[in-house]
C-alpha cells in the first residue's frame, strides 16, 4: 500500500495517509513533485498519463509527477520515479515549489505542495506502460503554442509549474 506525506502549509510533515485516501473528496494536503527533463536540443520530455490513473487519465503531463515517501527528499523521489516510469534517471534540481488544490470531476482531487524539479537527459527511454500511455520530446515553443490551444488536455499541476518555470527564465 502506497502512502503520501501529509504536510501543513509550511511543508512540515504532520503524518502519513494511504495514497488513494489522500486524493478523495477535496484531498488532504501532501507533498508532490513535477519533473521537467530537457534534452540537448532544448526539448522537454512530456508524457500522456496512463488510462489506469485515478486522476487525469490520458492527460498530457510533464516528464514525471508523483509523491515523495517518508524520509525521501523531493530530488530522491524524482530520481526514483523517473527510473520506475521512464527507465532512466538524471541529476535533478529543486527550483521552485507551489501549493494548489483542484478537483477532478467527482473522482477526487489533488491538494499538494508541489516541488518543481529540473534535469537534463539525452539517453534511451524505457517507458512503463502501466504508468505512461505515450510520450514525446517537444520544443518549448511548440508546447507553448499547444497549451494556448489545448490547455484542457494537460494536467493542472503541469500548467501551473510550466508557467512558474517561464517566469523564472526556464524557457
MARBA-3410 file (N, C-alpha, C, O; in Angstrom, 1 decimal):
171
0.8,-1.2,0.0,0.0,0.0,0.0,0.9,1.2,0.0,1.8,1.4,0.8 ~ 0.7,2.1,-1.0,1.4,3.4,-1.0,0.9,4.4,-0.1,-0.3,4.5,0.1 ~ 1.8,5.2,0.5,1.5,6.3,1.4,2.1,7.6,0.8,3.1,7.6,0.2 ~ 1.4,8.7,1.2,1.9,10.0,0.9,2.2,10.7,2.2,1.6,10.4,3.2 ~ 3.1,11.7,2.1,3.4,12.5,3.3,2.5,13.7,3.4,2.5,14.6,2.6
1.7,13.7,4.5,0.8,14.8,4.8,1.6,16.0,5.4,2.5,15.7,6.2 ~ 1.3,17.2,5.0,2.1,18.4,5.5,1.1,19.5,5.8,-0.1,19.5,5.4 ~ 1.7,20.5,6.5,0.9,21.7,6.8,1.3,22.7,5.7,2.1,22.4,4.8 ~ 0.8,23.9,5.7,1.0,24.9,4.7,2.5,25.3,4.6,2.9,25.9,3.6 ~ 3.3,25.0,5.6,4.7,25.3,5.6,5.6,24.1,5.2,6.8,24.2,5.3
4.9,23.1,4.6,5.6,21.9,4.2,6.3,21.1,5.3,7.3,20.4,5.1 ~ 5.7,21.2,6.5,6.2,20.4,7.6,5.4,19.2,7.7,4.1,19.2,7.7 ~ 6.0,18.0,7.9,5.3,16.8,7.9,4.4,16.7,9.2,4.8,17.0,10.3 ~ 3.2,16.3,8.9,2.2,16.1,10.0,1.7,14.7,10.1,0.9,14.4,11.0 ~ 2.1,13.8,9.2,1.6,12.4,9.2,1.7,11.8,7.8,2.3,12.3,6.9
1.1,10.6,7.8,1.1,9.8,6.5,-0.4,9.5,6.2,-1.2,9.4,7.1 ~ -0.7,9.3,4.9,-2.0,8.8,4.5,-1.8,7.8,3.4,-0.9,8.0,2.6 ~ -2.7,6.9,3.3,-2.8,6.0,2.2,-3.0,6.9,1.0,-3.8,7.8,1.0 ~ -2.3,6.6,-0.1,-2.3,7.4,-1.3,-3.8,7.7,-1.9,-4.1,8.9,-2.1 ~ -4.5,6.7,-2.1,-5.9,6.9,-2.6,-6.7,7.8,-1.6,-7.4,8.7,-2.1
-6.7,7.5,-0.3,-7.4,8.2,0.7,-7.1,9.7,0.6,-8.0,10.5,0.8 ~ -5.8,10.0,0.4,-5.3,11.4,0.4,-5.9,12.2,-0.8,-5.9,13.4,-0.8 ~ -6.4,11.5,-1.8,-6.9,12.1,-3.0,-8.4,12.1,-3.1,-9.0,12.6,-4.1 ~ -9.1,11.6,-2.1,-10.6,11.5,-2.1,-11.2,12.9,-1.7,-10.5,13.7,-1.0 ~ -12.4,13.1,-2.1,-13.0,14.4,-1.7,-12.2,15.6,-2.2,-11.9,15.6,-3.4
-11.9,16.5,-1.4,-11.1,17.7,-1.7,-9.6,17.4,-1.5,-8.8,18.3,-1.7 ~ -9.3,16.2,-1.0,-7.9,15.8,-0.8,-7.3,16.4,0.5,-7.8,17.4,1.0 ~ -6.3,15.7,1.0,-5.5,16.2,2.1,-4.2,16.7,1.6,-3.6,16.2,0.7 ~ -3.8,17.8,2.2,-2.5,18.5,1.7,-1.4,17.5,1.9,-1.1,17.0,3.0 ~ -0.6,17.3,0.8,0.5,16.3,0.9,1.6,16.8,-0.1,1.4,17.7,-0.9
2.8,16.2,0.1,3.9,16.5,-0.8,3.8,15.8,-2.2,3.3,14.7,-2.3 ~ 4.3,16.6,-3.2,4.3,16.0,-4.5,5.5,16.7,-5.3,6.1,17.7,-4.7 ~ 5.7,16.3,-6.5,6.8,16.9,-7.3,6.4,16.8,-8.8,5.6,15.9,-9.1 ~ 6.9,17.6,-9.6,6.8,17.6,-11.0,8.2,17.8,-11.6,8.8,18.8,-11.4 ~ 8.6,16.7,-12.4,9.9,16.8,-13.0,9.8,17.3,-14.5,8.8,17.0,-15.2
10.7,18.1,-14.8,10.8,18.7,-16.2,12.2,18.3,-16.7,13.2,18.9,-16.2 ~ 12.3,17.4,-17.6,13.6,17.0,-18.1,13.7,17.4,-19.6,12.9,17.2,-20.4 ~ 14.9,18.1,-19.9,15.1,18.7,-21.2,16.3,18.0,-21.8,17.3,17.6,-21.1 ~ 16.3,17.8,-23.1,17.5,17.2,-23.8,18.4,18.3,-24.4,18.1,19.5,-24.2 ~ 19.5,18.0,-25.1,20.4,18.9,-25.6,19.8,19.8,-26.7,20.4,20.9,-26.9
18.8,19.4,-27.3,18.1,20.2,-28.3,17.2,21.3,-27.7,16.6,22.1,-28.4 ~ 17.0,21.2,-26.4,16.1,22.1,-25.7,14.7,21.7,-25.7,13.8,22.5,-25.5 ~ 14.5,20.4,-26.0,13.1,19.8,-26.0,12.8,19.2,-24.6,13.6,18.7,-24.0 ~ 11.5,19.4,-24.2,11.0,18.9,-23.0,10.4,17.5,-23.2,9.6,17.3,-24.2 ~ 10.7,16.6,-22.3,10.1,15.2,-22.4,8.7,15.3,-21.7,8.7,15.6,-20.5
7.6,15.1,-22.4,6.3,15.1,-21.7,5.7,13.7,-21.9,6.1,13.0,-22.9 ~ 4.7,13.4,-21.1,4.1,12.1,-21.2,2.6,12.2,-21.1,2.0,13.2,-20.5 ~ 1.9,11.3,-21.7,0.4,11.2,-21.5,0.2,10.1,-20.5,0.6,9.0,-20.6 ~ -0.5,10.5,-19.4,-0.8,9.6,-18.3,-1.6,8.4,-18.7,-2.4,8.5,-19.6 ~ -1.3,7.3,-18.1,-2.0,6.0,-18.4,-3.5,6.1,-18.1,-3.9,6.9,-17.3
-4.3,5.4,-18.9,-5.7,5.4,-18.7,-6.1,4.8,-17.3,-7.2,4.9,-16.8 ~ -5.1,4.1,-16.7,-5.3,3.5,-15.3,-5.2,4.5,-14.2,-5.6,4.1,-13.1 ~ -4.8,5.7,-14.5,-4.6,6.7,-13.4,-6.0,7.1,-12.9,-6.9,7.3,-13.7 ~ -6.1,7.3,-11.6,-7.4,7.7,-10.9,-7.8,9.1,-11.3,-8.9,9.4,-11.6 ~ -6.8,10.0,-11.3,-7.0,11.4,-11.6,-6.3,11.8,-12.9,-5.1,11.4,-13.1
-7.0,12.5,-13.7,-6.5,13.0,-15.0,-5.8,11.9,-15.9,-4.7,12.0,-16.3 ~ -6.6,10.7,-16.1,-6.1,9.7,-17.0,-6.1,10.3,-18.4,-7.0,11.0,-18.8 ~ -5.0,9.9,-19.2,-4.9,10.3,-20.6,-4.8,11.8,-20.8,-5.1,12.3,-21.9 ~ -4.3,12.5,-19.8,-4.0,13.9,-20.0,-2.4,14.0,-20.1,-1.7,13.2,-19.6 ~ -2.0,15.0,-20.9,-0.6,15.3,-21.0,0.0,15.8,-19.7,-0.7,16.7,-19.1
1.2,15.4,-19.4,1.8,15.8,-18.1,3.3,16.1,-18.4,3.8,15.8,-19.5 ~ 3.9,16.7,-17.4,5.4,16.9,-17.5,6.1,15.6,-17.6,5.4,14.5,-17.6 ~ 7.4,15.6,-17.5,8.2,14.3,-17.7,7.7,13.3,-16.7,7.6,12.1,-17.1 ~ 7.5,13.6,-15.4,7.2,12.7,-14.4,6.6,13.5,-13.2,7.1,14.5,-12.9 ~ 5.6,12.9,-12.6,5.0,13.5,-11.4,4.7,12.4,-10.4,4.2,11.3,-10.8
4.8,12.7,-9.1,4.5,11.7,-8.1,4.6,12.3,-6.7,4.5,13.5,-6.6 ~ 4.9,11.5,-5.8,5.0,11.9,-4.4,6.2,11.3,-3.7,6.5,10.1,-3.9 ~ 6.9,12.1,-2.9,8.0,11.5,-2.0,7.3,10.6,-1.0,6.2,10.8,-0.6 ~ 8.1,9.6,-0.6,7.7,8.7,0.5,8.4,9.3,1.8,9.2,10.2,1.7 ~ 8.0,8.7,2.9,8.6,9.2,4.2,10.1,9.2,4.2,10.7,8.2,3.7
10.7,10.3,4.7,12.2,10.4,4.8,12.9,10.4,3.4,14.1,10.2,3.3 ~ 12.2,10.8,2.3,12.7,10.9,1.0,12.7,12.3,0.6,11.6,13.0,0.7 ~ 13.8,12.9,0.1,13.8,14.3,-0.4,13.0,14.3,-1.8,12.7,13.3,-2.4 ~ 12.6,15.5,-2.2,12.0,15.7,-3.4,12.8,15.2,-4.6,12.4,14.5,-5.5 ~ 14.1,15.5,-4.5,15.0,15.1,-5.6,15.2,13.5,-5.6,15.2,12.9,-6.7
15.3,12.9,-4.5,15.4,11.4,-4.4,14.1,10.8,-5.0,14.2,9.8,-5.7 ~ 13.0,11.4,-4.6,11.7,10.8,-5.1,11.6,11.0,-6.6,11.2,10.1,-7.3 ~ 12.1,12.1,-7.1,12.0,12.4,-8.6,12.9,11.4,-9.3,12.5,10.8,-10.3 ~ 14.1,11.1,-8.8,15.0,10.1,-9.4,14.4,8.7,-9.4,14.5,8.0,-10.4 ~ 13.8,8.4,-8.3,13.1,7.1,-8.2,12.0,6.9,-9.2,12.0,5.9,-9.9
11.2,7.9,-9.3,10.0,7.8,-10.2,10.4,7.9,-11.7,9.8,7.3,-12.5 ~ 11.5,8.7,-12.0,12.0,8.7,-13.4,12.4,7.3,-13.8,12.1,6.8,-14.9 ~ 13.1,6.6,-12.9,13.5,5.2,-13.1,12.3,4.3,-13.3,12.3,3.5,-14.2 ~ 11.3,4.4,-12.4,10.2,3.5,-12.4,9.3,3.8,-13.6,8.7,2.8,-14.2 ~ 9.1,5.0,-14.0,8.2,5.4,-15.1,8.8,5.4,-16.5,8.2,5.0,-17.5
10.1,5.8,-16.6,10.7,6.0,-17.9,12.0,5.3,-18.1,12.6,5.3,-19.2 ~ 12.5,4.5,-17.1,13.7,3.7,-17.2,15.0,4.4,-17.2,16.0,3.9,-17.7 ~ 15.0,5.6,-16.7,16.3,6.4,-16.6,16.2,7.3,-15.4,15.2,7.5,-14.8 ~ 17.4,7.8,-15.1,17.5,8.8,-14.0,18.5,9.9,-14.4,19.3,9.6,-15.3 ~ 18.4,11.0,-13.8,19.4,12.1,-14.1,19.4,13.0,-12.8,18.6,12.9,-11.9
20.4,13.8,-12.8,20.6,14.8,-11.7,19.4,15.7,-11.8,19.1,16.3,-12.8 ~ 18.7,15.9,-10.6,17.6,16.8,-10.6,17.9,18.0,-9.6,18.5,17.8,-8.6 ~ 17.3,19.1,-10.0,17.5,20.3,-9.1,16.1,20.9,-8.8,15.2,21.0,-9.6 ~ 15.9,21.1,-7.5,14.6,21.7,-7.0,14.7,23.2,-7.2,15.5,23.8,-6.5 ~ 13.9,23.7,-8.1,13.9,25.1,-8.5,12.8,26.0,-7.9,12.9,27.2,-8.0
11.7,25.3,-7.5,10.6,26.1,-7.0,9.6,25.2,-6.3,9.7,24.0,-6.4 ~ 8.6,25.8,-5.7,7.5,25.0,-5.0,6.3,25.8,-5.0,6.3,27.1,-4.9 ~ 5.1,25.2,-5.2,3.8,25.9,-5.1,2.8,25.0,-4.5,2.9,23.8,-4.4 ~ 1.7,25.6,-4.0,0.6,24.9,-3.4,-0.6,25.1,-4.3,-0.9,26.2,-4.7 ~ -1.4,24.0,-4.5,-2.6,24.1,-5.3,-3.6,23.0,-4.8,-3.2,22.0,-4.2
-4.8,23.3,-5.1,-5.9,22.3,-4.9,-6.8,22.3,-6.1,-7.3,23.4,-6.4 ~ -7.1,21.2,-6.7,-8.1,21.2,-7.8,-8.7,19.8,-7.8,-8.1,18.7,-7.6 ~ -10.0,19.8,-8.0,-10.8,18.6,-8.1,-10.9,18.1,-9.5,-10.9,18.8,-10.5 ~ -11.0,16.7,-9.6,-11.2,16.1,-10.9,-12.6,15.4,-10.9,-12.8,14.4,-10.3 ~ -13.5,16.0,-11.6,-14.9,15.5,-11.7,-15.4,15.2,-10.3,-15.2,16.0,-9.4
-16.0,14.1,-10.2,-16.5,13.6,-8.8,-15.6,12.5,-8.3,-15.9,11.8,-7.3 ~ -14.4,12.3,-8.9,-13.5,11.2,-8.5,-12.6,11.5,-7.3,-12.5,10.7,-6.4 ~ -12.1,12.7,-7.3,-11.2,13.1,-6.2,-10.5,14.4,-6.5,-10.9,15.2,-7.3 ~ -9.3,14.6,-5.8,-8.6,15.9,-6.0,-7.2,15.8,-5.7,-6.7,14.8,-5.1 ~ -6.4,16.7,-6.3,-5.1,17.0,-5.9,-5.1,18.1,-4.9,-5.7,19.1,-5.1
-4.4,18.0,-3.8,-4.2,19.0,-2.8,-2.8,18.9,-2.3,-2.4,18.2,-1.4 ~ -1.9,19.7,-3.0,-0.5,19.4,-2.9,0.4,20.6,-2.7,0.1,21.7,-3.2 ~ 1.5,20.4,-2.0,2.7,21.3,-2.1,3.6,20.6,-3.1,4.1,19.5,-2.8 ~ 3.8,21.2,-4.2,4.4,20.6,-5.4,5.8,21.2,-5.7,5.9,22.4,-6.0 ~ 6.8,20.4,-5.6,8.2,20.9,-5.9,8.4,20.8,-7.4,7.9,19.8,-8.0
9.0,21.7,-8.0,9.4,21.7,-9.4,10.8,21.3,-9.5,11.7,22.0,-9.0 ~ 11.1,20.1,-10.2,12.4,19.6,-10.3,12.8,19.7,-11.8,12.0,19.3,-12.7 ~ 14.0,20.1,-12.1,14.5,20.2,-13.5,15.8,19.3,-13.6,16.5,19.1,-12.7 ~ 15.9,18.8,-14.8,17.1,18.0,-15.1,17.3,17.9,-16.6,16.5,18.4,-17.4 ~ 18.5,17.3,-17.0,18.8,17.1,-18.4,19.1,15.6,-18.7,19.7,15.0,-17.8
18.7,15.2,-19.9,18.9,13.8,-20.2,18.8,13.6,-21.7,18.0,14.3,-22.4 ~ 19.6,12.8,-22.3,19.7,12.5,-23.7,19.7,11.1,-24.1,19.9,10.7,-25.3 ~ 19.6,10.2,-23.2,19.8,8.8,-23.4,18.5,8.0,-23.8,17.5,8.7,-24.2 ~ 18.5,6.7,-23.7,17.4,5.8,-24.0,16.3,5.9,-23.0,16.6,6.1,-21.8 ~ 15.1,5.7,-23.4,13.9,5.7,-22.6,13.3,4.3,-22.6,13.3,3.6,-23.6
12.8,3.8,-21.5,12.1,2.6,-21.4,10.8,2.8,-20.6,10.7,2.5,-19.4 ~ 9.8,3.4,-21.3,8.6,3.8,-20.6,7.8,2.6,-20.0,7.7,1.5,-20.7 ~ 7.3,2.7,-18.8,6.4,1.7,-18.2,5.0,1.9,-18.7,4.4,2.9,-18.4 ~ 4.4,0.9,-19.4,3.1,1.1,-20.0,2.0,1.2,-18.9,0.9,1.6,-19.2 ~ 2.2,0.7,-17.7,1.2,0.9,-16.7,1.1,2.3,-16.1,0.2,2.7,-15.5
2.2,3.1,-16.4,2.2,4.5,-16.0,2.0,5.5,-17.1,1.4,6.5,-16.9 ~ 2.4,5.1,-18.3,2.5,6.1,-19.4,1.8,5.5,-20.6,2.1,4.4,-21.1 ~ 0.9,6.3,-21.2,0.2,5.9,-22.4,1.0,6.2,-23.7,1.1,5.4,-24.6 ~ 1.7,7.4,-23.6,2.6,7.8,-24.7,3.5,8.9,-24.2,3.3,9.5,-23.1 ~ 4.5,9.2,-25.0,5.5,10.2,-24.6,6.0,10.9,-25.8,5.9,10.3,-26.9
6.6,12.1,-25.6,7.3,12.7,-26.8,8.2,13.8,-26.3,8.0,14.4,-25.2 ~ 9.2,14.1,-27.1,10.1,15.3,-26.8,9.4,16.4,-27.7,9.1,16.2,-28.8 ~ 9.3,17.6,-27.1,8.7,18.7,-27.7,9.4,20.0,-27.4,9.9,20.2,-26.3 ~ 9.5,20.8,-28.5,10.2,22.1,-28.3,9.3,23.0,-27.4,8.1,22.8,-27.3 ~ 10.0,23.8,-26.6,9.2,24.7,-25.7,8.3,25.6,-26.4,7.2,25.9,-25.9
8.7,26.1,-27.6,7.8,26.9,-28.4,6.6,26.2,-28.9,5.5,26.7,-28.8 ~ 6.8,25.0,-29.4,5.7,24.1,-29.8,4.7,23.8,-28.7,3.5,23.8,-28.8 ~ 5.3,23.5,-27.5,4.5,23.2,-26.3,3.7,24.4,-25.9,2.5,24.3,-25.6 ~ 4.3,25.6,-25.9,3.5,26.8,-25.5,2.4,27.1,-26.4,1.2,27.4,-26.0 ~ 2.6,26.9,-27.8,1.5,27.0,-28.7,0.4,26.0,-28.5,-0.8,26.3,-28.6
0.8,24.8,-28.2,-0.3,23.7,-28.0,-1.0,24.0,-26.7,-2.3,23.8,-26.7 ~ -0.4,24.5,-25.7,-1.1,24.8,-24.4,-2.1,25.9,-24.7,-3.2,25.9,-24.1 ~ -1.7,26.9,-25.5,-2.6,28.0,-25.8,-3.9,27.5,-26.4,-5.0,28.0,-26.1 ~ -3.8,26.5,-27.3,-4.9,25.9,-28.0,-5.7,24.8,-27.2,-6.9,24.7,-27.3 ~ -4.9,24.0,-26.5,-5.4,22.8,-25.9,-5.1,22.6,-24.4,-4.8,21.5,-24.0
-5.2,23.7,-23.6,-4.9,23.6,-22.2,-5.7,22.5,-21.5,-5.2,22.0,-20.5 ~ -6.9,22.3,-22.0,-7.8,21.3,-21.3,-7.2,19.8,-21.5,-7.7,18.9,-20.8 ~ -6.2,19.6,-22.3,-5.6,18.3,-22.5,-4.4,18.1,-21.6,-3.8,17.0,-21.6 ~ -4.1,19.1,-20.7,-2.9,19.0,-19.8,-3.3,18.9,-18.4,-4.4,19.5,-18.0 ~ -2.5,18.3,-17.5,-2.8,18.3,-16.1,-2.7,19.7,-15.5,-1.9,20.4,-16.0
-3.5,20.0,-14.5,-3.4,21.3,-13.9,-2.1,21.6,-13.3,-1.6,22.8,-13.4 ~ -1.4,20.7,-12.6,-0.1,21.0,-12.0,0.9,21.3,-13.1,1.8,22.1,-12.8 ~ 0.8,20.6,-14.2,1.8,20.8,-15.3,1.6,22.3,-15.8,2.6,23.0,-15.9 ~ 0.4,22.7,-16.0,0.2,24.1,-16.4,0.7,25.1,-15.4,1.3,26.1,-15.8 ~ 0.5,24.9,-14.1,0.9,25.8,-13.1,2.5,25.8,-13.1,3.1,26.9,-13.1
3.1,24.7,-13.1,4.5,24.5,-13.0,5.2,25.1,-14.2,6.2,25.8,-14.1 ~ 4.6,24.9,-15.4,5.2,25.4,-16.7,5.2,26.9,-16.7,6.1,27.5,-17.1 ~ 4.1,27.5,-16.2,4.0,29.0,-16.1,5.0,29.5,-15.1,5.7,30.5,-15.4 ~ 5.2,28.8,-14.0,6.2,29.3,-13.0,7.6,29.2,-13.5,8.5,30.0,-13.2 ~ 7.9,28.1,-14.3,9.2,28.0,-14.9,9.4,29.1,-16.0,10.6,29.6,-16.1
8.4,29.4,-16.7,8.5,30.5,-17.7,8.9,31.8,-17.0,9.8,32.6,-17.5 ~ 8.3,32.1,-15.8,8.6,33.3,-15.1,10.0,33.3,-14.6,10.7,34.4,-14.5 ~ 10.5,32.1,-14.2,11.9,32.0,-13.7,13.0,31.9,-14.8,14.2,31.8,-14.5 ~ 12.6,32.0,-16.0,13.5,32.0,-17.1,13.9,30.6,-17.7,14.8,30.5,-18.4 ~ 13.1,29.6,-17.3,13.3,28.3,-17.8,13.2,28.2,-19.3,13.9,27.4,-20.0
12.2,29.0,-19.9,12.0,28.9,-21.3,11.7,30.3,-21.9,11.5,30.4,-23.1
END
